[in-house]
């Protein structure tokens, strides 16, 4: 029996969709992209109007053969890849490979994998959207041009193995510039005067801050030294205080909009400590479907690459009924709450990220999900449900506390009482609000403590995963679907690393690469220029701009500038002015290889003197020097390989003994009492933890952060 062939990207998605369809349909996976630009060459010909050459990767050839075979015997072929530009491009490539007429090829789109959505999509197929395909090709081609042309420049001018990317380089610039703001920040000292007063009637304590002296309001820098604060504190301690003013004001707090791609990444980073890449990977699993026992393979969330905050009427109706059943009518709205989409590029998807079935409470399906899937689904479900719940209501109270002598000193105490939790019942927003006791004007207070607190102005915080995504979105660098790859790329290239607070710190190489690009290719790393390019991609996607002309407009000036810089820019050198080569007397310089830094003569290749850095020598002295346990006269020396430093016998290759270098803590293992705790790093997330060095004989581990020096 001839079947209709439906092609999607992933096997999981194919399995979920196949559950809804009968034997008339065969749902198969393309396993992602089946064509790409060649790895060994540019693959774009500027002389032929930017003609793009595609090849089938080796790993995709078997899949392509099977798809061609199935397409020949199929009654019809329907392309059902994701609805965004990348998905449209995959469908276009499939049409090319299977020799389907792009103008007639059937394209099926949906934003959730449910029976009703799939049936609706099958009933209303469309043709391929060539504008979306062209936008994807424009992005891919532009990124290839920048990467393949700029990277060799960095090899010649800095060191081999470096690479440059269009949007990744701008993200790196944000991180480097923030680091330099922090390095150049000059902290300014200021003091506040804090009080703790006992309320005699209720027996509770009220914390307060001095805000006025003789009716003059104190600004942040009113007191800039301990010498100014001390006599004021002494005078305050000698006085009695009472409550002279009470101000009460009702306030409300509204729920956040439903998740879009960027806000999902931000909240998952802030609340769950997920990286953007991890968030999108888990969201993809939830979207494509999870086996839920008797329910079978079930798609749990709508499409996770979206800029739209729109919510369907059907989902809102179900949510209202579910909220009333779970929490009562007081936690529902008379009319659904709608949100306005702010993003200019929201045409790529139709709905916000939400659960496909709001009646599937996270706890109800917890047993079928792994820990991370549950956490992310729980976050998405609660955020969506919160959008259709009433505002949280509070009573804000401000107390004026003055001395009874002449009211010279006025302290202010602020507190908040929650009168109705509303949406916060499902989507809690943590706060450290002080709850004040019931008081009245004229109530006497006991002065329990008055002291000055020293403060310093703080530099701007380093970017976290959440704040970097927010900055990328604000500056229109990339698009939400690309944030995860941007961040993972600059981490993989070791241009930045995460510190113990999970914040991004640029590496030395990252700073050098950034400075080279800023100095000589300012357009490539210019935030405004990058945003302009993203808007041009949007124009191509809407059919308002030709992508070949866009590439031509970029390519000419870019190549001209690159050729000029190839001639005029010298190699980046770090000359060590305090040292000379002991063999020829020339200057020495710091160089870098894939194994780290080393010192070399500037007279190379005539002089081939090299030396280790002072840090390397110190490191070797600390961890090396012990006798080899497998030969008589060997000494364990620090050596470096592709995975970093290790200890190897000095008699190599006769003796091939090697050992790991342990990052010792100096603490005895509390479990076996014999081993020593050493720092180790997790394979998946790179987090540090303590473990006994007698593993596997002792399996003690202790999750902890390494203290900053």
C-alpha positions as CSV (number, residue, x, y, z in Angstrom):
1,X,0.0,0.0,0.0
2,X,1.4,3.4,-1.1
3,X,1.9,5.7,1.8
4,X,2.3,9.5,2.2
5,X,5.9,10.2,3.4
6,X,6.3,12.8,6.1
7,X,9.9,14.0,6.8
8,X,10.9,15.7,10.1
9,X,14.3,16.5,11.6
10,X,14.6,14.1,14.6
11,X,13.6,10.5,15.3
12,X,11.8,11.5,18.5
13,X,9.7,14.0,16.7
14,X,8.9,11.4,14.1
15,X,7.8,8.9,16.7
16,X,5.6,11.5,18.5
17,X,3.9,12.6,15.2
18,X,3.6,9.0,14.0
19,X,1.5,8.2,17.1
20,X,-1.3,10.5,15.8
21,X,-1.4,9.2,12.2
22,X,-2.7,6.0,10.7
23,X,-1.1,3.5,8.4
24,X,-1.6,5.8,5.4
25,X,1.4,7.8,6.6
26,X,5.1,7.0,7.2
27,X,6.9,9.5,9.3
28,X,10.7,9.5,9.1
29,X,13.6,11.7,10.2
30,X,16.3,13.5,8.2
31,X,18.5,13.5,11.3
32,X,18.9,17.3,11.0
33,X,20.6,19.0,8.0
34,X,21.3,16.7,5.0
35,X,23.4,19.4,3.1
36,X,25.9,22.0,4.3
37,X,28.8,24.1,3.1
38,X,32.0,22.2,2.5
39,X,34.5,22.1,5.3
40,X,37.7,22.4,3.2
41,X,36.9,25.6,1.2
42,X,34.8,28.7,1.4
43,X,31.9,27.3,-0.7
44,X,30.7,30.7,-1.8
45,X,31.7,32.2,-5.1
46,X,31.7,36.1,-5.2
47,X,32.5,36.0,-8.9
48,X,29.3,34.1,-9.7
49,X,26.9,36.4,-7.8
50,X,27.6,34.6,-4.5
51,X,26.6,31.2,-5.7
52,X,26.6,28.7,-2.8
53,X,28.0,25.2,-3.1
54,X,26.5,22.6,-0.9
55,X,27.7,19.1,-0.1
56,X,26.2,16.1,1.7
57,X,28.2,15.4,4.8
58,X,29.5,11.8,5.1
59,X,27.3,11.1,8.2
60,X,24.2,12.1,6.2
61,X,24.8,10.0,3.1
62,X,23.1,6.9,4.4
63,X,20.1,8.9,5.5
64,X,19.9,10.6,2.1
65,X,20.0,7.2,0.3
66,X,17.1,5.9,2.4
67,X,15.0,9.0,2.0
68,X,15.4,8.9,-1.8
69,X,14.3,5.2,-1.8
70,X,11.2,6.0,0.3
71,X,10.3,9.1,-1.7
72,X,10.3,7.0,-5.0
73,X,7.6,4.7,-3.7
74,X,5.6,7.2,-1.7
75,X,2.2,8.4,-2.9
76,X,3.1,11.9,-1.7
77,X,5.9,13.7,0.2
78,X,5.3,16.3,2.9
79,X,8.1,18.3,4.5
80,X,7.4,18.8,8.3
81,X,10.5,20.4,9.7
82,X,10.5,23.2,12.3
83,X,8.7,26.4,11.4
84,X,11.7,28.8,11.7
85,X,14.3,29.8,9.1
86,X,16.5,26.8,9.9
87,X,13.6,24.4,9.6
88,X,12.6,26.0,6.3
89,X,16.1,25.6,5.0
90,X,16.2,21.9,5.9
91,X,12.9,21.4,4.0
92,X,14.4,23.3,1.0
93,X,17.5,21.1,1.0
94,X,15.3,18.0,1.2
95,X,13.3,19.2,-1.8
96,X,16.6,19.7,-3.7
97,X,17.9,16.3,-2.8
98,X,14.6,14.4,-3.5
99,X,14.1,16.4,-6.7
100,X,10.8,17.9,-5.6
101,X,9.7,21.1,-7.2
102,X,10.2,23.8,-4.5
103,X,7.3,25.8,-5.9
104,X,5.0,22.7,-5.5
105,X,6.5,20.8,-2.6
106,X,4.1,20.4,0.3
107,X,5.2,22.0,3.5
108,X,3.4,21.2,6.8
109,X,3.9,23.6,9.8
110,X,2.8,23.5,13.4
111,X,4.0,25.0,16.7
112,X,3.0,22.1,19.0
113,X,3.0,18.4,18.6
114,X,-0.5,17.5,19.5
115,X,-3.2,15.4,17.6
116,X,-5.3,18.5,16.8
117,X,-2.3,20.6,15.7
118,X,-0.9,17.8,13.4
119,X,-4.4,17.2,11.8
120,X,-4.8,20.9,11.3
121,X,-1.4,21.2,9.6
122,X,-2.1,18.1,7.4
123,X,-5.3,19.7,6.2
124,X,-3.6,23.0,5.3
125,X,-0.2,22.4,3.8
126,X,1.6,25.3,2.2
127,X,4.5,25.7,-0.2
128,X,8.1,26.4,0.7
129,X,8.8,30.0,1.8
130,X,11.8,30.9,-0.3
131,X,12.2,34.2,1.6
132,X,12.9,32.3,4.9
133,X,15.3,30.0,3.0
134,X,17.1,33.0,1.6
135,X,17.4,34.6,5.0
136,X,19.0,31.4,6.4
137,X,21.3,31.2,3.5
138,X,22.3,34.8,3.9
139,X,23.2,34.3,7.6
140,X,25.1,31.1,6.9
141,X,27.0,32.6,4.0
142,X,27.9,35.8,5.9
143,X,29.1,33.9,8.9
144,X,31.2,31.6,6.7
145,X,32.8,34.6,4.9
146,X,33.7,36.3,8.2
147,X,34.9,33.1,9.8
148,X,37.0,31.7,6.9
149,X,38.5,35.1,6.0
150,X,39.2,36.5,9.5
151,X,40.5,33.4,11.2
152,X,43.7,33.0,9.0
153,X,44.4,36.7,9.7
154,X,44.4,35.9,13.4
155,X,46.6,32.9,12.8
156,X,49.2,35.1,11.2
157,X,49.0,38.0,13.5
158,X,48.4,36.3,16.9
159,X,48.7,32.5,17.0
160,X,47.5,29.5,15.1
161,X,44.2,27.8,16.1
162,X,42.3,31.1,16.7
163,X,39.0,31.8,15.0
164,X,36.7,34.7,14.6
165,X,32.9,34.7,14.2
166,X,30.5,37.5,13.3
167,X,28.2,37.5,16.3
168,X,30.5,35.6,18.7
169,X,33.1,38.4,18.4
170,X,30.6,41.0,19.4
171,X,29.5,39.0,22.4
172,X,33.2,38.7,23.3
173,X,33.6,42.4,23.0
174,X,30.7,43.0,25.5
175,X,32.4,40.7,28.0
176,X,35.9,42.2,27.5
177,X,34.6,45.8,27.8
178,X,32.7,45.0,31.0
179,X,35.9,43.4,32.5
180,X,37.9,46.6,31.7
181,X,35.2,48.7,33.3
182,X,35.7,46.5,36.4
183,X,39.5,46.8,36.3
184,X,39.4,50.6,35.9
185,X,36.7,51.1,38.5
186,X,37.7,53.4,41.4
187,X,35.5,52.5,44.4
188,X,34.2,55.4,46.5
189,X,33.7,55.0,50.3
190,X,30.5,56.0,52.0
191,X,28.8,55.3,55.3
192,X,25.2,54.7,56.4
193,X,23.9,54.8,59.9
194,X,21.7,51.9,60.9
195,X,19.5,51.4,63.9
196,X,17.7,48.5,65.6
197,X,14.7,49.6,67.8
198,X,12.7,47.4,70.1
199,X,8.9,48.0,69.9
200,X,7.8,48.0,73.6
201,X,4.2,46.9,73.1
202,X,4.8,44.0,70.8
203,X,8.3,43.0,71.8
204,X,9.5,42.9,68.2
205,X,12.5,44.6,66.7
206,X,12.4,47.1,63.9
207,X,15.5,47.7,61.7
208,X,15.7,51.3,60.3
209,X,18.1,53.6,58.4
210,X,18.9,57.2,59.2
211,X,17.5,59.4,56.4
212,X,17.3,62.9,57.8
213,X,19.3,65.2,60.2
214,X,17.5,68.4,61.1
215,X,15.0,67.9,58.3
216,X,17.8,67.7,55.7
217,X,17.6,64.5,53.6
218,X,20.8,62.6,53.6
219,X,22.0,61.5,50.2
220,X,24.2,58.4,49.5
221,X,27.5,60.2,50.0
222,X,26.4,62.4,53.0
223,X,28.9,60.6,55.3
224,X,32.2,59.5,53.6
225,X,34.3,58.5,56.6
226,X,34.2,56.8,60.0
227,X,35.4,60.0,61.6
228,X,32.2,61.8,60.4
229,X,29.9,59.0,61.5
230,X,31.2,58.2,65.0
231,X,30.2,61.5,66.8
232,X,26.7,61.3,65.1
233,X,26.3,57.7,66.3
234,X,27.4,58.7,69.9
235,X,24.9,61.5,69.9
236,X,22.0,59.3,68.7
237,X,22.8,56.6,71.3
238,X,22.1,59.2,74.0
239,X,18.5,59.9,72.9
240,X,15.1,58.2,73.2
241,X,13.0,57.5,70.1
242,X,9.3,57.1,69.2
243,X,7.2,56.5,66.1
244,X,6.1,59.8,64.7
245,X,4.7,58.8,61.3
246,X,3.0,55.8,59.7
247,X,2.3,55.7,55.9
248,X,0.4,52.7,54.4
249,X,-0.1,52.2,50.7
250,X,-1.5,49.3,48.8
251,X,0.5,48.0,45.8
252,X,0.1,45.2,43.2
253,X,2.4,43.0,41.3
254,X,1.5,41.6,37.9
255,X,2.8,38.3,36.5
256,X,5.5,38.2,33.9
257,X,4.6,37.5,30.2
258,X,4.8,33.9,29.1
259,X,8.2,32.6,28.0
260,X,9.8,33.4,24.7
261,X,13.2,31.9,23.8
262,X,15.3,34.6,25.4
263,X,13.3,34.9,28.7
264,X,13.3,31.1,29.0
265,X,17.1,31.0,28.7
266,X,17.4,33.8,31.2
267,X,15.1,32.3,33.8
268,X,16.5,28.8,33.5
269,X,20.0,30.2,34.0
270,X,18.9,32.3,37.0
271,X,16.6,29.7,38.7
272,X,17.9,26.4,37.6
273,X,21.6,27.2,36.7
274,X,21.1,25.8,33.2
275,X,23.3,27.1,30.4
276,X,21.5,28.4,27.3
277,X,22.7,25.4,25.3
278,X,21.4,23.0,28.0
279,X,18.1,24.8,28.2
280,X,17.5,24.6,24.5
281,X,18.5,21.0,24.3
282,X,16.1,20.0,27.1
283,X,13.3,22.2,25.7
284,X,13.8,20.4,22.3
285,X,13.2,17.1,24.1
286,X,10.0,18.3,25.7
287,X,8.8,19.7,22.4
288,X,9.5,16.6,20.4
289,X,7.9,14.3,22.9
290,X,8.5,12.2,26.0
291,X,7.0,8.7,26.6
292,X,4.3,9.1,29.3
293,X,3.3,5.5,30.2
294,X,-0.2,4.7,28.8
295,X,-0.3,8.2,27.1
296,X,2.5,7.2,24.8
297,X,5.0,9.6,23.2
298,X,3.7,13.1,24.1
299,X,4.9,16.6,23.1
300,X,4.8,18.6,26.3
301,X,5.5,22.2,25.2
302,X,5.0,24.3,22.2
303,X,7.8,25.3,19.8
304,X,10.7,26.7,21.9
305,X,12.2,29.1,19.3
306,X,9.8,32.0,19.3
307,X,9.7,35.8,19.9
308,X,5.9,35.9,20.3
309,X,4.0,36.2,23.6
310,X,0.6,35.3,21.9
311,X,-1.4,32.6,23.7
312,X,-4.2,30.6,21.9
313,X,-7.8,30.9,23.2
314,X,-8.0,27.1,23.5
315,X,-5.0,27.1,25.9
316,X,-6.3,30.0,27.9
317,X,-9.7,28.3,28.3
318,X,-8.1,25.1,29.5
319,X,-5.8,27.0,31.9
320,X,-8.7,28.8,33.5
321,X,-10.6,25.6,34.2
322,X,-7.5,23.9,35.6
323,X,-6.7,26.9,37.9
324,X,-10.2,26.9,39.3
325,X,-10.0,23.2,39.9
326,X,-6.6,23.5,41.6
327,X,-6.9,26.7,43.6
328,X,-10.4,28.0,43.5
329,X,-12.3,30.7,41.6
330,X,-10.4,33.5,43.4
331,X,-7.2,32.5,41.6
332,X,-8.8,32.9,38.1
333,X,-9.4,36.0,35.9
334,X,-12.8,37.1,34.5
335,X,-11.1,37.8,31.2
336,X,-7.9,36.3,29.9
337,X,-4.7,38.4,30.2
338,X,-3.1,39.1,26.9
339,X,0.5,40.3,26.3
340,X,1.9,42.6,23.6
341,X,4.8,41.2,21.6
342,X,7.8,43.6,21.7
343,X,10.2,41.9,19.3
344,X,10.3,43.0,15.6
345,X,11.2,39.5,14.5
346,X,8.2,37.7,16.0
347,X,6.9,36.7,12.6
348,X,8.9,33.5,12.8
349,X,6.5,31.7,15.2
350,X,2.9,32.1,16.3
351,X,2.8,31.4,20.0
352,X,4.7,31.8,23.3
353,X,6.3,28.8,24.9
354,X,3.7,27.0,27.0
355,X,2.6,23.5,28.0
356,X,0.7,21.8,25.2
357,X,-1.8,20.5,27.8
358,X,-2.2,22.8,30.8
359,X,-4.0,20.0,32.7
360,X,-0.7,18.0,32.8
361,X,0.6,19.2,36.2
362,X,4.4,18.7,36.5
363,X,3.9,16.5,39.6
364,X,1.6,14.3,37.6
365,X,4.2,13.3,35.0
366,X,7.4,13.6,37.2
367,X,8.0,9.9,37.2
368,X,8.4,9.9,33.4
369,X,10.9,12.8,33.2
370,X,14.5,13.0,34.2
371,X,15.5,15.6,36.8
372,X,16.4,18.4,34.3
373,X,13.3,17.7,32.1
374,X,11.1,18.0,35.1
375,X,12.7,21.2,36.3
376,X,12.3,22.9,32.9
377,X,8.8,21.7,32.3
378,X,7.8,22.7,35.8
379,X,9.2,26.2,35.1
380,X,7.4,26.6,31.8
381,X,4.1,25.2,33.2
382,X,4.1,27.6,36.2
383,X,5.1,30.6,34.2
384,X,2.2,30.0,31.8
385,X,-0.3,29.4,34.5
386,X,0.8,32.5,36.4
387,X,0.0,34.6,33.3
388,X,-3.7,33.8,33.8
389,X,-3.9,34.4,37.6
390,X,-4.7,37.7,39.5
391,X,-2.1,40.1,40.6
392,X,-0.4,39.7,44.0
393,X,-1.5,42.4,46.4
394,X,0.6,44.0,49.2
395,X,0.4,46.6,51.9
396,X,3.5,48.7,52.0
397,X,4.3,50.4,55.3
398,X,6.8,53.2,56.0
399,X,7.5,54.2,59.6
400,X,9.1,57.5,60.6
401,X,11.1,57.2,63.8
402,X,12.4,60.3,65.5
403,X,14.2,61.2,68.7
404,X,12.0,62.6,71.5
405,X,14.4,65.4,72.4
406,X,14.1,67.8,69.4
407,X,13.5,65.5,66.4
408,X,16.9,66.1,65.0
409,X,17.3,62.5,63.8
410,X,14.8,60.7,61.6
411,X,15.1,57.0,60.8
412,X,13.0,55.3,58.2
413,X,11.7,51.7,58.4
414,X,10.1,50.0,55.4
415,X,8.1,46.8,55.3
416,X,5.6,44.9,53.3
417,X,2.7,42.6,54.1
418,X,1.3,40.2,51.5
419,X,-2.4,40.5,51.5
420,X,-3.1,38.1,48.6
421,X,-0.5,35.9,46.8
422,X,-2.3,35.7,43.5
423,X,0.0,34.4,40.7
424,X,2.8,34.0,43.2
425,X,1.0,30.9,44.4
426,X,2.4,29.1,41.4
427,X,5.3,31.3,40.3
428,X,7.1,32.6,43.4
429,X,9.2,35.8,43.2
430,X,11.6,35.7,46.0
431,X,12.0,38.9,48.1
432,X,13.6,39.9,51.4
433,X,10.8,42.3,52.5
434,X,10.7,43.1,56.2
435,X,7.4,42.4,58.0
436,X,6.7,45.2,60.4
437,X,4.5,44.9,63.6
438,X,1.2,46.7,64.1
439,X,2.2,50.0,65.6
440,X,0.7,53.4,66.4
441,X,1.9,57.0,66.4
442,X,3.6,57.9,69.7
443,X,4.6,54.3,70.5
444,X,7.9,54.4,72.4
445,X,10.9,52.5,71.1
446,X,13.9,51.1,72.9
447,X,17.2,51.8,71.2
448,X,18.9,48.4,70.9
449,X,21.7,49.2,68.5
450,X,23.0,52.2,66.5
451,X,26.1,51.7,64.3
452,X,27.7,53.0,61.2
453,X,28.0,50.7,58.1
454,X,30.9,51.2,55.8
455,X,30.1,50.8,52.0
456,X,32.0,51.1,48.8
457,X,30.5,51.8,45.4
458,X,30.5,48.6,43.3
459,X,31.7,48.2,39.7
460,X,29.2,46.8,37.2
461,X,28.7,43.0,37.6
462,X,30.3,40.6,35.2
463,X,27.9,39.0,32.8
464,X,26.1,35.8,33.9
465,X,24.5,33.5,31.4
466,X,21.2,35.3,32.1
467,X,22.4,38.9,31.9
468,X,24.5,38.1,28.7
469,X,21.4,36.8,27.0
470,X,19.5,39.9,28.0
471,X,22.3,42.1,26.7
472,X,22.4,40.2,23.4
473,X,18.7,40.6,23.0
474,X,18.7,44.3,24.0
475,X,21.5,45.1,21.5
476,X,19.9,42.9,18.8
477,X,23.0,40.7,18.5
478,X,22.0,37.5,16.9
479,X,18.5,36.1,17.5
480,X,17.1,34.1,20.4
481,X,17.6,30.8,18.4
482,X,21.4,31.7,18.2
483,X,22.1,32.8,21.7
484,X,23.0,29.3,23.0
485,X,25.5,28.7,20.1
486,X,27.1,32.2,20.6
487,X,27.8,31.5,24.2
488,X,28.9,27.9,23.8
489,X,31.3,29.0,21.0
490,X,33.2,31.6,22.9
491,X,33.5,29.2,25.8
492,X,34.7,26.4,23.5
493,X,37.3,28.7,21.9
494,X,38.5,29.5,25.5
495,X,38.1,33.3,24.8
496,X,36.1,33.4,28.1
497,X,35.6,31.2,31.1
498,X,33.2,31.0,33.9
499,X,34.4,31.8,37.5
500,X,33.0,30.2,40.6
501,X,30.1,32.6,40.6
502,X,29.1,31.3,37.1
503,X,30.0,34.7,35.6
504,X,32.0,35.2,32.4
505,X,35.6,36.4,32.6
506,X,37.6,37.0,29.4
507,X,40.9,35.0,29.1
508,X,44.1,36.6,28.1
509,X,43.8,35.2,24.6
510,X,40.2,36.5,24.4
511,X,41.4,40.0,25.3
512,X,44.1,39.9,22.6
513,X,41.7,38.7,19.9
514,X,39.1,41.3,20.9
515,X,41.7,44.1,20.8
516,X,42.9,43.0,17.4
517,X,39.4,42.9,15.9
518,X,38.3,46.2,17.5
519,X,41.4,48.0,16.2
520,X,41.4,46.7,12.7
521,X,37.8,45.4,12.0
522,X,35.6,47.8,13.9
523,X,32.5,47.1,11.8
524,X,32.6,43.4,12.5
525,X,32.6,43.9,16.3
526,X,30.4,47.0,16.3
527,X,27.1,46.5,18.1
528,X,25.1,48.8,15.9
529,X,26.5,47.3,12.7
530,X,25.7,43.8,13.9
531,X,22.1,44.9,14.8
532,X,21.8,46.4,11.3
533,X,22.8,43.1,9.7
534,X,20.3,41.2,11.8
535,X,17.6,43.6,10.6
536,X,18.7,43.0,7.0
537,X,18.2,39.2,7.6
538,X,14.7,40.1,8.7
539,X,14.1,42.1,5.6
540,X,15.3,39.2,3.4
541,X,12.9,36.9,5.4
542,X,10.0,39.2,4.5
543,X,11.0,39.4,0.8
544,X,12.0,43.1,1.0
545,X,15.7,42.6,0.2
546,X,17.7,40.3,-2.1
547,X,20.2,38.2,-0.1
548,X,22.8,38.1,-2.9
549,X,22.9,41.9,-3.0
550,X,23.2,42.0,0.8
551,X,26.2,39.7,0.6
552,X,27.8,41.8,-2.2
553,X,27.3,45.0,-0.2
554,X,29.1,43.5,2.7
555,X,31.8,41.5,0.9
556,X,33.5,44.3,-1.2
557,X,34.4,46.7,1.7
558,X,35.2,43.8,4.0
559,X,37.7,42.2,1.6
560,X,39.3,45.5,0.7
561,X,39.9,46.3,4.4
562,X,41.2,42.7,5.1
563,X,43.7,43.0,2.2
564,X,45.0,46.4,3.6
565,X,45.3,45.0,7.1
566,X,47.2,41.9,5.9
567,X,49.9,44.3,4.6
568,X,49.9,47.0,7.2
569,X,49.4,45.1,10.5
570,X,52.3,43.5,12.1
571,X,52.3,40.3,14.2
572,X,51.1,40.8,17.8
573,X,54.1,40.5,20.1
574,X,54.6,40.7,23.8
575,X,58.2,41.8,24.2
576,X,59.8,41.1,27.6
577,X,61.8,44.4,28.0
578,X,63.5,43.3,31.2
579,X,65.1,40.2,29.7
580,X,67.5,39.4,26.8
581,X,68.2,36.1,25.1
582,X,71.1,34.4,26.9
583,X,72.3,32.9,23.5
584,X,72.3,35.8,21.1
585,X,71.4,39.0,23.1
586,X,68.1,39.8,21.2
587,X,64.9,40.6,23.0
588,X,62.7,37.8,24.3
589,X,59.0,37.6,23.8
590,X,56.0,35.7,25.2
591,X,54.5,33.3,22.8
592,X,51.5,30.9,22.9
593,X,51.0,27.4,21.6
594,X,48.1,25.0,22.0
595,X,49.8,23.8,25.2
596,X,50.1,27.2,26.8
597,X,52.6,30.2,27.0
598,X,56.3,30.0,26.6
599,X,59.3,32.4,26.2
600,X,61.1,32.6,22.8
601,X,63.8,34.6,21.2
602,X,62.6,37.4,18.7
603,X,65.6,36.4,16.5
604,X,63.8,33.1,15.5
605,X,64.6,31.2,13.3
606,X,68.3,32.2,13.5
607,X,68.1,31.7,17.2
608,X,65.9,28.9,18.5
609,X,66.2,29.6,22.3
610,X,63.0,28.9,24.3
611,X,62.3,28.9,28.0
612,X,59.4,28.2,30.4
613,X,57.5,31.1,32.0
614,X,58.1,31.9,35.7
615,X,54.6,30.6,36.5
616,X,55.4,27.3,34.7
617,X,58.7,26.9,36.6
618,X,56.9,27.7,39.9
619,X,54.2,25.2,39.1
620,X,56.7,22.5,38.2
621,X,58.6,23.1,41.5
622,X,55.4,22.7,43.5
623,X,54.0,19.5,41.8
624,X,57.0,17.7,40.3
625,X,60.3,16.3,41.6
626,X,59.0,13.0,43.3
627,X,60.8,9.8,42.4
628,X,59.2,7.5,39.8
629,X,57.6,4.5,41.3
630,X,58.4,2.2,38.4
631,X,62.1,2.9,37.6
632,X,65.2,3.5,39.8
633,X,66.5,6.9,38.8
634,X,63.5,8.6,37.1
635,X,61.9,11.8,38.4
636,X,58.3,12.8,37.8
637,X,58.3,16.0,35.6
638,X,55.5,18.2,34.5
639,X,54.6,17.6,30.9
640,X,51.8,19.0,28.7
641,X,49.4,17.2,26.4
642,X,46.2,18.0,24.5
643,X,44.2,17.6,27.8
644,X,46.5,19.8,29.9
645,X,49.5,19.2,32.2
646,X,50.4,15.8,33.7
647,X,53.3,14.2,35.4
648,X,55.6,11.9,33.3
649,X,58.8,10.1,34.1
650,X,62.1,11.8,33.1
651,X,63.3,8.5,31.6
652,X,60.7,8.5,28.9
653,X,60.5,6.7,26.4
654,X,62.3,3.9,28.4
655,X,59.8,4.5,31.3
656,X,56.3,5.5,30.3
657,X,54.9,6.1,33.8
658,X,52.4,9.0,34.0
659,X,50.3,10.4,36.8
660,X,47.5,13.0,37.1
661,X,48.4,16.3,38.8
662,X,46.2,16.6,41.8
663,X,44.8,19.9,42.9
664,X,45.2,19.3,46.7
665,X,43.2,20.9,49.4
666,X,45.3,19.9,52.3
667,X,42.3,18.3,54.0
668,X,42.1,14.7,55.2
669,X,39.3,12.6,53.8
670,X,36.6,12.4,56.6
671,X,35.3,9.1,55.3
672,X,38.4,6.9,55.1
673,X,40.8,9.0,57.2
674,X,43.7,8.0,55.0
675,X,43.3,9.8,51.7
676,X,43.5,13.5,51.0
677,X,40.7,15.6,49.4
678,X,41.6,17.0,46.0
679,X,39.7,19.3,43.7
680,X,38.1,17.7,40.7
681,X,35.9,19.0,37.8
682,X,32.7,17.5,36.6
683,X,32.8,16.3,32.9
684,X,29.4,17.6,31.9
685,X,29.0,21.0,33.6
686,X,32.6,21.7,34.7
687,X,31.7,22.3,38.3
688,X,34.4,21.8,40.9
689,X,34.0,19.4,43.7
690,X,36.2,17.8,46.4
691,X,36.9,14.0,46.2
692,X,39.1,11.6,48.0
693,X,42.3,10.8,46.0
694,X,42.0,7.2,47.0
695,X,39.1,6.7,44.6
696,X,37.9,4.0,43.7
697,X,38.9,2.5,47.1
698,X,37.2,5.5,48.7
699,X,34.2,7.1,46.9
700,X,33.8,10.2,49.2
701,X,32.8,13.4,47.3
702,X,31.8,16.9,48.6
703,X,30.1,19.5,46.5
704,X,31.6,22.9,47.2
705,X,33.0,26.0,45.5
706,X,36.7,26.6,45.6
707,X,37.4,29.6,47.7
708,X,38.7,32.7,45.9
709,X,42.3,33.6,46.7
